Each structure stands twice: as structure tokens, then as C-alpha cells.
Amino acid sequence: MKVLNFGSLNMDYSYQVDHIVREGETISSRDLKINLGGKGFNQSVALARAGVPVYHAGLVGEEGLDFYDACQDCGIKTDYMRTVTGRCGHTIIQVDNEGQNSIVLYGGANQKNTKEFVDEVLSNFSTGDIILLQNEINELPYIIDQAFAKGMTIVLNPSPMDDRINECDLGKISIFVLNENEGTQLTGKTTPATIVAAMEASFSNAKILLTLGKDGAIYHHGDEELYQGAFEVDTVDTTAAGDTFTGYFISGLIKKMPTRVNLILASKAAALAVTKPGAAQSIPFMSEVDIFSIE
């Protein structure tokens, strides 16, 4: 079994501010950090640091060559990464004094995937392999269709949510990993219980992982439903918490961990991630998660 993450690669411009800027307001930032990120890249880093060999497929612009070295340093396989003309995708991230964030995303190279490139990548994968997807790249409906035709296990983190998700055949998804806002947008429901019930009604064969930020997470599949609370830590920056949770949870599924153990693992990893600034660089290694006390 091989694991493929077909996802975004972004340059993150992260500004430290007293509060998230309001409409019509101009504020000064105390600091600017430029880092490698993107939901796709972050989740590949989380998988690799959790001990899962992962291939990353995606596109970078001409200023994004550092991604190749960063992936290799993390143990992420770069066989299916390509450089294209133009700029990388990038984000403008505001991080306030409480560690909460607000993000503006520019697609850049992430929106230059072609069906031919998708076919080239997927020709190297087959039945039983896992593909992890987010909504920061184009050609998502085609990728889902082709991966399903190959019999791959499809994991979807539908973030950021927009109307393009409606173009995807979500009945082909094996595992949904989504937060409460995304769940509301997808189902029209407004509470965790009703979101999970609506997801179950529409996608009864899929595993559903609903993350609730500081309120924890809910896992549902068939007759199994488990709640896991979040661990209390001193929050510095929440930017990559969800990506860390996703990568570690998928690693637990691959390793066939009991669901309760897996939820604890992912929650510990996410808790550690928010204690550090930045995105990918805040994602902990398995050795750090193993010694993290939850008392």
C-alpha cells in the first residue's frame, strides 16, 4: 500500500498582530515570518513525522524550489512534484495575541493542474493505495473520479469550503475529515450532532471525522461513534492544528490503531502543534507526541 497526498504547496506570509483586522481598519504588525506551507504540504509533513512514507503530488512556482529540499528533509517523496511558470500559491496569515488566525489564500501554481498531469501521477498507484486530498487545488472532481476508478481509498479534507466542492462526487469519498464550519456548509446543519447525522445519512459508507477545535473531535462510522476532547495547552498559533490532526489520524488508520487510541494520538499531536508558531514547522515528530503528558 502506498500513500499519495495530491495537495497544495503555499508560501505562508504570517503577520503577528494584536487583533484580526476589522473591515475598513489598517493596523501594524509586530512581526512577519515567511514559511513553507499549504494544507497539502502541512498534511504531508504530519504524515511523514508520524512515520508514514508519503508521496506528495503538486505544483510550485518559480520561487518555490525550497519545497523540494524541505520535503526531502522531512522524508516526503517528491517524485510527483513539478515546477511551473508563475508564482507559488501563497497565504496571508494574521495571528493575534491569543494565537487565533485569519487567512487569505491565493491559488497560484496550485490552480495549474491538468488532467494529463493527474493521469501521469495516478498511473503509479492502484487498488488499496490511499490518496489524501484538500480543496486548495484545481481538478479535484477529476482526481476523485480517477482515484475511485482505480479502487484507491480517498480521504478528503474539504478545506477551504467553496462551491467547487459541489462539483465533486462525494459519494466516492472513503473518509471525510472536516471541521464544524465545513460541516455546516456541507450539510446545512449547525450543531456537531446534527452535522454528523446528516453526513451519515448522505454518506453512510464513509468514515467521518468532525474536528471541533478547542472542543475536541467526533469520529463516526457505522455503529461506532466516539468523542475525544482537546488537551489544554498554552496556545501560541493555531495555524496548522487541523492539518496536524488530519495527518496523525490518517497515520493511525494506516497503522490499524484502535479508534480511541488514534483519536488520542491525533489530539496530542494537534495540541503540541499549537504551542509553537508557524505552520509546517510547528508540526511535532512522533517522538515528541509519545512523551507528551496528558495528565
Phi, psi and chi 1 to 4 in degrees:
 res  aa     phi    psi   chi1   chi2   chi3   chi4
   1 MET       -  131.5 -179.5 -170.5   69.2      -
   2 LYS  -113.5  154.6  -66.3 -171.2  -71.4 -174.0
   3 VAL  -117.8  124.9  179.6      -      -      -
   4 LEU  -118.8  129.4  169.4   67.4      -      -
   5 ASN  -109.7  109.5 -175.2   -4.8      -      -
   6 PHE   -97.5   95.5 -152.5  133.5      -      -
   7 GLY  -152.8 -178.2      -      -      -      -
   8 SER   -76.6  156.5   55.9      -      -      -
   9 LEU  -136.0  108.6  -61.2  144.5      -      -
  10 ASN  -120.3  147.8  -69.6  -28.6      -      -
  11 MET   -85.4  124.8  -56.9  -65.7  -63.0      -
  12 ASP   -99.6  120.9  -73.3  -18.5      -      -
  13 TYR  -103.6  104.3  -63.4   81.8      -      -
  14 SER  -108.6  120.1 -176.6      -      -      -
  15 TYR  -108.5  129.9  -62.5   83.9      -      -
  16 GLN   -88.8  120.4 -169.3   70.8   43.0      -
  17 VAL  -131.0  160.1  -64.9      -      -      -
  18 ASP   -68.5  -38.4  -70.7  -27.6      -      -
  19 HIS  -152.2  159.1   62.8  -92.7      -      -
  20 ILE   -65.3  132.2  -56.7  -59.4      -      -
  21 VAL   -60.1  138.3   67.3      -      -      -
  22 ARG   -97.5  164.5  -66.2 -177.3  -76.3  -93.0
  23 GLU   -55.0  129.5 -177.5  178.2   -5.2      -
  24 GLY    78.7    1.9      -      -      -      -
  25 GLU  -100.4  144.2 -177.6 -178.5   29.1      -
  26 THR  -116.7  127.9  -60.4      -      -      -
  27 ILE  -130.9  162.2   60.8  175.7      -      -
  28 SER   -98.2  147.7  -63.9      -      -      -
  29 SER  -101.0  150.2   65.2      -      -      -
  30 ARG   -85.7  -20.8  -64.3 -167.9  -55.4  -83.1
  31 ASP  -159.9  153.7 -167.9   19.6      -      -
  32 LEU  -133.0  128.3  165.6   63.5      -      -
  33 LYS  -125.0  137.1  -70.6 -175.4  170.4   61.3
  34 ILE  -112.5  119.1  -57.2  173.5      -      -
  35 ASN  -134.1  166.4  -63.5  -58.0      -      -
  36 LEU   -84.1  135.5  -55.3 -177.5      -      -
  37 GLY  -159.9 -143.3      -      -      -      -
  38 GLY   100.8  140.5      -      -      -      -
  39 LYS   -57.5  -38.7  -65.5 -165.1   72.9   65.0
  40 GLY   -62.7  -52.7      -      -      -      -
  41 PHE   -60.0  -46.0  176.9   68.8      -      -
  42 ASN   -57.8  -43.5  -65.7  -18.4      -      -
  43 GLN   -70.1  -32.2  -69.1  175.0   18.0      -
  44 SER   -65.8  -41.3  -76.7      -      -      -
  45 VAL   -60.5  -44.2  171.0      -      -      -
  46 ALA   -61.9  -43.6      -      -      -      -
  47 LEU   -61.2  -46.3  -79.9  164.2      -      -
  48 ALA   -64.0  -42.3      -      -      -      -
  49 ARG   -73.2  -18.5  -69.6 -174.9  175.6  173.9
  50 ALA   -85.3   -0.5      -      -      -      -
  51 GLY    94.6   18.0      -      -      -      -
  52 VAL  -105.4  121.8  173.0      -      -      -
  53 PRO   -63.8  125.6  -19.1   31.9      -      -
  54 VAL  -135.5  137.9   56.5      -      -      -
  55 TYR   -94.2  135.1  -67.4   87.4      -      -
  56 HIS  -109.4  128.4 -167.2   98.8      -      -
  57 ALA  -111.7  132.1      -      -      -      -
  58 GLY   171.3  176.3      -      -      -      -
  59 LEU  -120.9  140.3  -55.3  175.7      -      -
  60 VAL  -122.5  155.7  -63.8      -      -      -
  61 GLY   -82.9 -175.4      -      -      -      -
  62 GLU   -67.4  -21.8  -66.0  157.6  -35.5      -
  63 GLU   -93.2    8.1   82.1  -80.0   29.0      -
  64 GLY  -105.6   22.1      -      -      -      -
  65 LEU   -65.2  -22.5  -61.1 -178.3      -      -
  66 ASP   -63.1  -20.1  -74.3  -12.5      -      -
  67 PHE   -61.9  -35.2  -85.8  105.6      -      -
  68 TYR   -63.1  -48.0  -67.8   92.8      -      -
  69 ASP   -64.9  -40.9  -70.1  -22.6      -      -
  70 ALA   -63.1  -41.9      -      -      -      -
  71 CYS   -64.1  -45.0  -76.1      -      -      -
  72 GLN   -64.2  -37.2  -70.5  169.4    0.3      -
  73 ASP   -63.8  -32.5  -71.6  -15.2      -      -
  74 CYS   -85.9   -9.9  -70.8      -      -      -
  75 GLY    87.6   17.8      -      -      -      -
  76 ILE   -90.2  130.6  -60.4  165.9      -      -
  77 LYS   -79.4  130.8  -59.1  177.2 -171.5  -61.2
  78 THR  -106.1   17.5   60.7      -      -      -
  79 ASP   -55.4  -29.6  -54.8   50.8      -      -
  80 TYR  -115.4   25.5  -47.6  116.2      -      -
  81 MET   -98.4  143.1  -74.9  170.1   49.5      -
  82 ARG  -136.2  152.7  -58.0  -71.3 -175.4  -90.8
  83 THR  -103.7  133.4  -56.9      -      -      -
  84 VAL  -123.7  164.3  -64.0      -      -      -
  85 THR   -67.2  139.8  -57.7      -      -      -
  86 GLY   108.3 -168.3      -      -      -      -
  87 ARG   -93.2  153.4  -66.2 -174.4   61.8   83.1
  88 CYS   -63.0  160.7  -80.1      -      -      -
  89 GLY   -62.7  150.3      -      -      -      -
  90 HIS  -149.0  162.2   72.0 -109.2      -      -
  91 THR  -126.5  147.8   56.0      -      -      -
  92 ILE  -109.6  114.1  -63.0  172.6      -      -
  93 ILE  -114.5  126.3  -55.3  171.8      -      -
  94 GLN  -100.9  129.6  -60.7  176.0   62.1      -
  95 VAL  -119.8  122.3 -178.0      -      -      -
  96 ASP   -92.5 -175.2   69.7   13.0      -      -
  97 ASN   -65.9  -20.1  -69.7  -24.5      -      -
  98 GLU   -94.9    1.9  -78.0   70.2   50.3      -
  99 GLY    86.1    2.1      -      -      -      -
 100 GLN   -78.6  156.9  -59.8  -56.3  -51.5      -
 101 ASN  -133.8  161.2   65.2   68.6      -      -
 102 SER  -136.3  135.4  178.3      -      -      -
 103 ILE  -130.9  132.9  -58.9  173.0      -      -
 104 VAL  -110.3  129.8  176.4      -      -      -
 105 LEU  -111.9  132.3  171.4   67.0      -      -
 106 TYR  -113.2  125.0  168.9   69.6      -      -
 107 GLY   -67.1  -45.8      -      -      -      -
 108 GLY    51.7 -133.2      -      -      -      -
 109 ALA   -60.0  -26.8      -      -      -      -
 110 ASN   -61.9  -18.3  -63.5  -47.7      -      -
 111 GLN   -99.4   15.6  -59.5  -58.0  -47.8      -
 112 LYS  -111.2   14.8  -66.4 -174.0  176.4 -177.4
 113 ASN   -65.2  147.4  -68.6  -71.7      -      -
 114 THR  -121.6  159.6   64.1      -      -      -
 115 LYS   -60.8  -34.4  -69.9 -179.6  172.0   61.1
 116 GLU   -64.4  -41.0  -69.2   75.1   18.0      -
 117 PHE   -66.9  -41.3  178.1   53.6      -      -
 118 VAL   -57.8  -47.3  172.6      -      -      -
 119 ASP   -62.3  -40.3  -69.2  -18.5      -      -
 120 GLU   -60.0  -45.7  174.5 -167.8  -20.9      -
 121 VAL   -65.9  -51.7  171.8      -      -      -
 122 LEU   -70.0  -16.1  -66.4 -174.0      -      -
 123 SER   -63.8  -15.1   68.0      -      -      -
 124 ASN   -96.4    5.6  -62.0  -78.8      -      -
 125 PHE  -129.8  160.3  -63.6   86.3      -      -
 126 SER  -149.7 -172.4   58.7      -      -      -
 127 THR   -52.8  132.4  -60.2      -      -      -
 128 GLY    92.4  -16.6      -      -      -      -
 129 ASP   -72.5  157.9  -70.0  -21.7      -      -
 130 ILE  -108.2  135.9  -66.8  175.1      -      -
 131 ILE  -122.7  128.9 -177.0  169.0      -      -
 132 LEU  -106.9  131.0  173.3   58.0      -      -
 133 LEU  -131.5  151.3  -57.9  167.2      -      -
 134 GLN  -129.5 -178.0  -47.6   81.4   28.0      -
 135 ASN  -108.1   33.5 -166.1   30.8      -      -
 136 GLU  -103.2    7.3  -73.3 -173.4  -13.6      -
 137 ILE  -126.0  160.6   61.5  172.5      -      -
 138 ASN   -87.8  174.5   68.3  -38.5      -      -
 139 GLU    64.5   22.5  -64.8  -66.3   -4.9      -
 140 LEU   -60.9  -44.3 -170.3   61.4      -      -
 141 PRO   -58.7  -40.3  -24.5   35.2      -      -
 142 TYR   -67.9  -41.2 -175.0   75.5      -      -
 143 ILE   -60.4  -44.6  -63.4  170.6      -      -
 144 ILE   -61.2  -46.1  -70.0  171.7      -      -
 145 ASP   -61.5  -45.3  -70.9  -14.6      -      -
 146 GLN   -71.6  -37.4  -62.4  -52.8  -56.3      -
 147 ALA   -66.5  -39.6      -      -      -      -
 148 PHE   -64.4  -41.1 -177.0   81.0      -      -
 149 ALA   -61.6  -28.8      -      -      -      -
 150 LYS   -84.0   -8.4  -75.2 -179.1  163.1  -71.4
 151 GLY    81.5   22.6      -      -      -      -
 152 MET   -78.6  152.8  -62.5  179.9   73.5      -
 153 THR   -82.5  120.4  -63.6      -      -      -
 154 ILE  -105.4  120.6  -54.8  172.3      -      -
 155 VAL  -107.6  124.9 -176.3      -      -      -
 156 LEU  -120.6  126.1  176.0   64.4      -      -
 157 ASN  -107.6   97.3  173.8 -149.6      -      -
 158 PRO   -77.9   56.5   32.3  -35.5      -      -
 159 SER  -124.5  135.8  177.3      -      -      -
 160 PRO   -77.0  142.8   28.5  -34.2      -      -
 161 MET   -71.4  132.1  -85.8  -69.1  -65.3      -
 162 ASP  -154.0 -176.5   58.2   31.5      -      -
 163 ASP   -65.7  -18.1  -69.9  -19.9      -      -
 164 ARG   -64.5  -25.7  -65.6 -175.1  -56.0  172.2
 165 ILE   -60.2  -32.2  -74.7  -66.7      -      -
 166 ASN   -68.0  -15.3  -61.9  -35.1      -      -
 167 GLU   -83.2  -11.3  -58.9  170.7   13.2      -
 168 CYS   -89.3  145.4  -60.3      -      -      -
 169 ASP   -84.1   90.6 -174.7  -11.0      -      -
 170 LEU   -71.6  -12.2  -61.9 -178.3      -      -
 171 GLY   -66.9  -11.8      -      -      -      -
 172 LYS   -93.6   -1.4  -65.4  176.1  177.8  177.2
 173 ILE   -81.8  134.1  -55.9  -57.0      -      -
 174 SER   -88.2  -36.9  -53.0      -      -      -
 175 ILE  -140.5  124.2  -55.9  166.7      -      -
 176 PHE  -100.7  131.5  -71.8   93.1      -      -
 177 VAL  -122.9  111.4 -177.0      -      -      -
 178 LEU  -146.3  155.9   67.2  169.3      -      -
 179 ASN   -95.0  179.3   65.5   25.5      -      -
 180 GLU   -64.2  -40.3 -163.5  168.9   -3.2      -
 181 ASN   -63.1  -43.9  -71.3  -27.1      -      -
 182 GLU   -65.6  -38.1  -67.3  150.0    7.0      -
 183 GLY   -61.8  -40.4      -      -      -      -
 184 THR   -65.2  -43.3  -66.4      -      -      -
 185 GLN   -64.4  -34.8  -69.1  173.5  -82.7      -
 186 LEU   -78.5  -34.1 -161.3   57.4      -      -
 187 THR  -112.2  -19.5   65.9      -      -      -
 188 GLY    82.4   -0.3      -      -      -      -
 189 LYS   -93.6  159.1  -54.2  -58.7 -179.4 -179.1
 190 THR  -122.7   -1.2   56.9      -      -      -
 191 THR  -123.8  154.2   66.2      -      -      -
 192 PRO   -54.4  -43.6  -29.7   36.8      -      -
 193 ALA   -62.9  -43.5      -      -      -      -
 194 THR   -73.8  -31.6   56.3      -      -      -
 195 ILE   -63.4  -48.1  -69.0  168.7      -      -
 196 VAL   -61.4  -42.5  170.2      -      -      -
 197 ALA   -62.7  -40.9      -      -      -      -
 198 ALA   -68.6  -39.1      -      -      -      -
 199 MET   -63.8  -42.2  -68.8  -70.1  -66.6      -
 200 GLU   -61.5  -41.6  162.3   67.9   17.7      -
 201 ALA   -65.3  -36.3      -      -      -      -
 202 SER   -87.4  -31.0  -62.7      -      -      -
 203 PHE  -134.9   65.6  -47.3  109.5      -      -
 204 SER   -65.7  -22.7   58.2      -      -      -
 205 ASN   -89.2   -9.0  -67.6  -36.3      -      -
 206 ALA   -90.0  150.7      -      -      -      -
 207 LYS   -80.7  138.3  -64.4  179.5  173.9   70.3
 208 ILE  -123.2  122.9  -59.7  160.4      -      -
 209 LEU  -119.2  111.0 -179.3   62.2      -      -
 210 LEU  -105.3  113.1 -178.9   67.7      -      -
 211 THR   -91.0  142.7   60.0      -      -      -
 212 LEU  -123.7   23.8  -52.7  171.6      -      -
 213 GLY    62.2 -128.5      -      -      -      -
 214 LYS   -67.5   -9.8   62.2 -178.4  176.8   56.8
 215 ASP   -95.4    3.4  -66.4  -37.5      -      -
 216 GLY   100.3 -140.9      -      -      -      -
 217 ALA  -157.8  154.9      -      -      -      -
 218 ILE  -123.4  132.3  -62.8  171.6      -      -
 219 TYR  -111.9  134.5  171.8   84.9      -      -
 220 HIS  -139.7  131.2 -179.6   95.1      -      -
 221 HIS  -157.1  115.7 -177.7 -131.1      -      -
 222 GLY    61.2 -123.4      -      -      -      -
 223 ASP   -87.8   -3.4  -65.3  -29.4      -      -
 224 GLU   -96.8  123.6 -176.7  179.8   29.5      -
 225 GLU  -139.2  126.3 -176.9  165.2  -53.2      -
 226 LEU  -131.4  142.9  -64.9  171.2      -      -
 227 TYR  -111.8  138.0  168.7   76.7      -      -
 228 GLN  -128.5  122.2  173.6   62.3   46.9      -
 229 GLY   -75.0  157.7      -      -      -      -
 230 ALA   -81.9  151.3      -      -      -      -
 231 PHE   -89.4  137.0  -61.1  110.8      -      -
 232 GLU   -78.8  125.4  -68.8 -171.5   12.3      -
 233 VAL  -141.5  169.8  -66.8      -      -      -
 234 ASP   -82.2  108.9  -67.2  -32.1      -      -
 235 THR   -79.2  129.3  -61.0      -      -      -
 236 VAL  -107.8  -44.1  173.1      -      -      -
 237 ASP  -159.9  121.4 -175.8   -9.2      -      -
 238 THR   -91.5    6.4   61.3      -      -      -
 239 THR   -51.9  -48.4  -58.1      -      -      -
 240 ALA  -105.4   15.9      -      -      -      -
 241 ALA   -60.6  -47.9      -      -      -      -
 242 GLY   -64.4  -39.3      -      -      -      -
 243 ASP   -66.6  -38.1  -64.3  -28.2      -      -
 244 THR   -63.5  -47.2  -57.8      -      -      -
 245 PHE   -57.5  -46.0 -166.3  103.6      -      -
 246 THR   -60.3  -51.7  -62.3      -      -      -
 247 GLY   -61.3  -43.9      -      -      -      -
 248 TYR   -69.1  -37.9  -93.5   82.9      -      -
 249 PHE   -64.9  -43.6 -174.8   80.5      -      -
 250 ILE   -63.4  -36.5  -61.3  -53.5      -      -
 251 SER   -61.9  -39.3   79.9      -      -      -
 252 GLY   -65.5  -37.9      -      -      -      -
 253 LEU   -63.2  -43.8  -70.5  177.5      -      -
 254 ILE   -61.5  -37.9  -67.9  167.6      -      -
 255 LYS   -83.6    1.8  -62.9  171.1 -174.2  176.1
 256 LYS    59.7   39.2  -58.4 -172.4 -175.3  -55.8
 257 MET   -69.4  148.2  -71.6 -177.3  179.0      -
 258 PRO   -57.1  144.0  -22.5   32.4      -      -
 259 THR   -57.0  -43.6  -53.9      -      -      -
 260 ARG   -60.6  -43.8  171.2   61.1   69.0 -166.4
 261 VAL   -63.0  -40.9  175.0      -      -      -
 262 ASN   -64.4  -42.1 -166.3    9.4      -      -
 263 LEU   -63.8  -39.6  -73.8  169.3      -      -
 264 ILE   -64.4  -44.3  -67.6  171.5      -      -
 265 LEU   -57.3  -50.9  171.6   74.1      -      -
 266 ALA   -64.5  -37.5      -      -      -      -
 267 SER   -68.2  -40.1  -63.9      -      -      -
 268 LYS   -63.3  -43.7  -71.5  170.1   63.7  175.7
 269 ALA   -62.8  -44.1      -      -      -      -
 270 ALA   -64.8  -39.0      -      -      -      -
 271 ALA   -61.9  -43.0      -      -      -      -
 272 LEU   -64.3  -37.1  -79.2  171.1      -      -
 273 ALA   -62.0  -37.5      -      -      -      -
 274 VAL   -78.1   -6.2  -55.1      -      -      -
 275 THR   -85.7   -1.1   64.3      -      -      -
 276 LYS  -126.5  151.8  -57.8  175.4 -173.9  177.2
 277 PRO   -77.0  157.5   28.3  -34.5      -      -
 278 GLY    90.4 -175.9      -      -      -      -
 279 ALA  -105.2  -93.6      -      -      -      -
 280 ALA   -57.9  -37.4      -      -      -      -
 281 GLN   -69.5  -14.0   66.6  -91.3   33.8      -
 282 SER   -89.1   -8.5   73.4      -      -      -
 283 ILE   -74.5  125.1  -63.0  170.8      -      -
 284 PRO   -77.5  159.1   29.8  -36.1      -      -
 285 PHE   -83.9  156.9  -68.7   87.5      -      -
 286 MET   -56.5  -35.6 -178.9   63.5   85.2      -
 287 SER   -61.6  -34.7   57.8      -      -      -
 288 GLU   -71.8  -39.5  -62.7  174.9  -85.9      -
 289 VAL   -66.3  -38.8  178.9      -      -      -
 290 ASP   -60.7  -33.8  -75.3  -21.1      -      -
 291 ILE   -98.4    1.1   63.5  172.9      -      -
 292 PHE   -71.4  122.5  174.8   55.7      -      -
 293 SER   -80.9  136.1  173.7      -      -      -
 294 ILE  -110.2   17.2   60.4  175.1      -      -
 295 GLU   -69.0      -  -63.2  -60.2  -32.6      -
